[in-house]
Amino acid sequence: SEPSSEPYAEPSAQPSSEPSAEPSAQPSAQPSALPSNFACEVDVTVVCETADGVPCDNIPAPNATCAYGVPINALQFTYLPENTCDMSRNQQYDDAECMDIDDLADVPVVLDCTDGTGLIDLNVTATDIGSGELLFTVQSLIMGDTLPDMINCTISSIQSGSPEPLQWNLIDTSGQVELD
């Protein structure tokens, strides 16, 4: 924008007004309110209950013991190529063993199972359930017979034509310990 008039060539002789001699009786108005920092504090309470209103703490954990005192006729488990023994959810602790022999891989595999001594072969069937996962079912060779108290299962790669062991598992199938 342009100035309203040309400046004077010389300054004015006196100031336009004199300062007041005395301060005003009242202080000036207070500044406006402090700015908000827009902080928001939230206190959340989570209530866990069933659809019937039963608190989660009142729901007993399921018994993970399989067929307690009842013989087990079949066992099913899934082969997950990305899992190792250390990643296992097996809850049998000293009642079971697992050993990684080679890296598990997303390759064709077979499962061979025997009794815990390795003397009696067991029937194993595999079902492809997609995404590289296989569902294995282990049963006695004689249909309807119970599984031995301990079974030894070896997962082997068959990519090269002959089975190459990847992992073996000794599993308690007595029905007296957890199967998870």
C-alpha positions as CSV (number, residue, x, y, z in Angstrom):
1,S,0.0,0.0,0.0
2,E,1.0,3.6,-0.6
3,P,1.6,6.3,2.2
4,S,-1.3,8.8,2.6
5,S,0.8,11.9,2.1
6,E,4.4,12.9,1.5
7,P,6.6,13.1,4.6
8,Y,7.5,16.5,6.0
9,A,10.9,17.9,5.2
10,E,11.6,18.7,8.8
11,P,10.5,17.1,12.1
12,S,7.8,18.7,14.2
13,A,9.0,21.0,16.9
14,Q,7.2,19.4,19.8
15,P,5.8,15.9,20.5
16,S,2.2,15.6,19.8
17,S,1.2,15.0,23.4
18,E,2.9,14.9,26.8
19,P,3.0,11.7,28.8
20,S,0.7,11.6,31.9
21,A,2.3,12.8,35.1
22,E,0.8,10.2,37.4
23,P,0.2,6.5,36.8
24,S,-3.5,5.5,36.4
25,A,-5.4,4.4,39.5
26,Q,-6.2,0.9,38.2
27,P,-3.9,-1.6,36.6
28,S,-4.5,-2.4,33.0
29,A,-6.7,-5.4,32.1
30,Q,-5.3,-8.9,32.6
31,P,-4.0,-10.8,29.7
32,S,-6.3,-13.4,28.1
33,A,-6.6,-16.9,29.6
34,L,-3.7,-19.2,29.3
35,P,-3.7,-21.2,26.1
36,S,-5.0,-24.7,26.2
37,N,-2.5,-27.5,25.5
38,F,-5.3,-29.7,24.4
39,A,-4.1,-32.6,26.6
40,C,-6.7,-35.3,27.2
41,E,-6.5,-37.7,30.0
42,V,-8.5,-41.0,29.8
43,D,-9.1,-43.6,32.4
44,V,-10.4,-46.8,30.8
45,T,-11.6,-49.9,32.6
46,V,-11.9,-53.1,30.7
47,V,-14.5,-55.6,32.0
48,C,-14.1,-59.2,30.7
49,E,-17.2,-61.3,30.9
50,T,-19.1,-63.9,28.9
51,A,-22.3,-63.1,26.9
52,D,-24.2,-64.3,30.0
53,G,-22.4,-61.9,32.3
54,V,-20.0,-64.3,34.0
55,P,-16.7,-62.6,34.9
56,C,-13.7,-64.2,33.0
57,D,-11.9,-64.8,36.3
58,N,-14.8,-67.2,37.3
59,I,-14.3,-69.4,34.2
60,P,-12.1,-72.4,35.0
61,A,-9.3,-73.3,32.6
62,P,-10.0,-76.4,30.6
63,N,-8.3,-79.6,31.6
64,A,-5.6,-80.2,29.0
65,T,-5.2,-83.8,29.9
66,C,-6.4,-85.9,27.0
67,A,-8.7,-88.8,27.8
68,Y,-7.5,-89.0,31.4
69,G,-7.5,-92.7,32.3
70,V,-9.0,-93.6,28.9
71,P,-6.8,-95.1,26.1
72,I,-6.1,-92.9,23.1
73,N,-6.9,-94.4,19.7
74,A,-5.7,-91.6,17.5
75,L,-3.6,-88.4,17.6
76,Q,-3.7,-85.6,15.2
77,F,-1.2,-82.7,14.8
78,T,-0.2,-80.2,12.2
79,Y,3.2,-79.8,10.5
80,L,4.1,-76.1,10.5
81,P,7.3,-75.7,8.5
82,E,8.3,-72.4,10.3
83,N,8.3,-74.0,13.8
84,T,11.2,-75.5,15.7
85,C,11.3,-77.5,18.9
86,D,12.0,-74.3,20.9
87,M,8.8,-72.8,19.4
88,S,6.6,-75.8,20.4
89,R,3.6,-75.3,22.6
90,N,4.1,-78.9,24.0
91,Q,3.2,-78.9,27.7
92,Q,4.6,-82.3,28.4
93,Y,8.0,-81.0,29.6
94,D,10.0,-84.0,30.8
95,D,7.4,-86.5,29.5
96,A,8.2,-85.6,25.9
97,E,11.3,-84.9,23.8
98,C,11.8,-82.9,20.6
99,M,15.0,-82.6,18.6
100,D,15.6,-80.4,15.5
101,I,17.9,-82.4,13.2
102,D,17.9,-80.0,10.3
103,D,16.1,-76.8,9.4
104,L,12.4,-77.3,8.8
105,A,11.4,-76.1,5.4
106,D,8.3,-75.6,3.2
107,V,9.1,-78.8,1.3
108,P,7.2,-82.1,0.9
109,V,7.5,-84.1,4.1
110,V,6.5,-87.4,5.5
111,L,5.9,-88.5,9.1
112,D,6.9,-91.9,10.3
113,C,5.8,-93.0,13.8
114,T,6.6,-96.0,15.9
115,D,6.0,-96.9,19.5
116,G,8.4,-95.4,22.0
117,T,10.9,-98.2,21.6
118,G,10.9,-98.0,17.8
119,L,9.8,-101.6,17.4
120,I,6.1,-101.3,16.4
121,D,5.2,-99.2,13.4
122,L,2.1,-97.0,13.5
123,N,-0.3,-95.9,10.8
124,V,0.2,-92.3,9.7
125,T,-2.1,-90.5,7.2
126,A,-1.5,-87.0,6.0
127,T,-4.1,-84.4,4.8
128,D,-3.1,-81.2,3.1
129,I,-4.9,-78.4,4.8
130,G,-3.4,-75.6,2.7
131,S,-0.7,-72.9,3.2
132,G,2.0,-75.5,3.4
133,E,0.4,-77.1,6.4
134,L,-0.3,-80.9,6.8
135,L,-2.6,-82.5,9.3
136,F,-1.2,-85.9,10.4
137,T,-3.3,-88.6,12.0
138,V,-1.4,-91.3,13.9
139,Q,-3.2,-94.6,14.7
140,S,-2.4,-98.2,15.5
141,L,-1.9,-100.4,12.5
142,I,-4.9,-102.5,13.8
143,M,-7.9,-100.2,13.4
144,G,-9.5,-99.5,16.8
145,D,-6.5,-100.5,18.9
146,T,-5.1,-97.9,21.3
147,L,-1.8,-96.1,20.8
148,P,1.1,-97.2,22.9
149,D,1.9,-95.0,25.9
150,M,4.8,-93.4,24.1
151,I,5.2,-92.7,20.4
152,N,8.3,-91.6,18.5
153,C,7.6,-89.6,15.3
154,T,10.1,-88.4,12.8
155,I,9.4,-85.7,10.3
156,S,11.5,-86.1,7.1
157,S,11.9,-84.1,3.9
158,I,11.2,-86.1,0.7
159,Q,12.3,-83.4,-1.6
160,S,15.5,-85.3,-2.7
161,G,13.6,-88.5,-3.2
162,S,14.7,-90.4,-0.1
163,P,13.6,-89.3,3.4
164,E,16.0,-86.9,5.2
165,P,15.1,-86.4,8.9
166,L,14.3,-82.9,9.9
167,Q,12.9,-83.4,13.4
168,W,11.9,-86.2,15.8
169,N,9.4,-86.1,18.7
170,L,8.8,-88.5,21.6
171,I,5.3,-87.9,22.8
172,D,3.5,-89.4,25.8
173,T,0.1,-90.7,24.6
174,S,-0.8,-92.6,27.8
175,G,-3.6,-90.2,28.5
176,Q,-2.1,-89.3,31.9
177,V,-0.3,-86.0,30.9
178,E,-1.3,-83.0,28.9
179,L,-1.4,-83.1,25.1
180,D,-1.3,-79.6,23.7
